[in-house]
Amino acid sequence: MFVTQLKSFFWTARLGSITQAARQLGLSQPTVTAQIKALEELYEVELFARQSGRLAITDAGLRLLPQIEQLLLQTAQVEASLRQSGDIGQGCLRIGATAPFYVLDIIHRYQQRFPRVDISIVNGNSRQMIQALFEYQVDLATSSHLDADPRLSRIELGQDPLALVVHRLHKLASRPSVPVESLAHETLILRERGSMTRQLTEQMLATAEVVPQRIFEIASREAIREAVIRNMGISVFARHEASAHPELVILPLEGAVPRLPEYLYCLRERRAAGLIEGFLTLSQQRQA
């Protein structure tokens, strides 16, 4: 219970919101509130000041935050070691994925080889997945960012060119390919900042000196796809991420089109852990 209370305090402080902390922890808002209150009452300390309905961390809370972060990281590391200390044929493997295309094929073969291993997948952008790896929230993570941090071990899964996704009735839909200049005067739907797809798209537009008429930001690949299906704008996806749909047309972009890489990361110190090592081995076989 003590560690659970510390988690509620830590994530509320980090995210600045009980609502977001509850979502992060998979708990209800009243539960997170009650755990923080119990911690404050037990040790007679005020961790948050309630000001006009907003939470502000106190000086006491700020002093404790780094220590609690280290404790929670160590707890997560112990839990991860315990989960994977037994037979490689059973256990739980947590994977953080930015896109399903490459990693699902590996997961499928992994499940065939290790049918008693439970696999869970969480989604987010590249930076979120690497952060989740460092915080022991996942065991492996895919990311489009090339991260040279020495704490990480990396395998390249593949690369894919950017492609344009439009509604079938859009004026560009009948073309065999599209120059980047054609994106001017269009409503361009982009992922949130931190997305590698967005970063490469913005670089491509800047190189071509193209400014879309409007930028529409949506922080979900699936939601962007739904918006294009409703003809609310056009978007740029990695080619393998642009799944088929009768209302969508996927068009190659002309010229020097950026390619979106996909890497598989794990913490170097955990590379030899049984479940992780098995997944990495299958990932490398895919590249052979």
Disulfide bonds with the S-S distance in Angstrom:
none
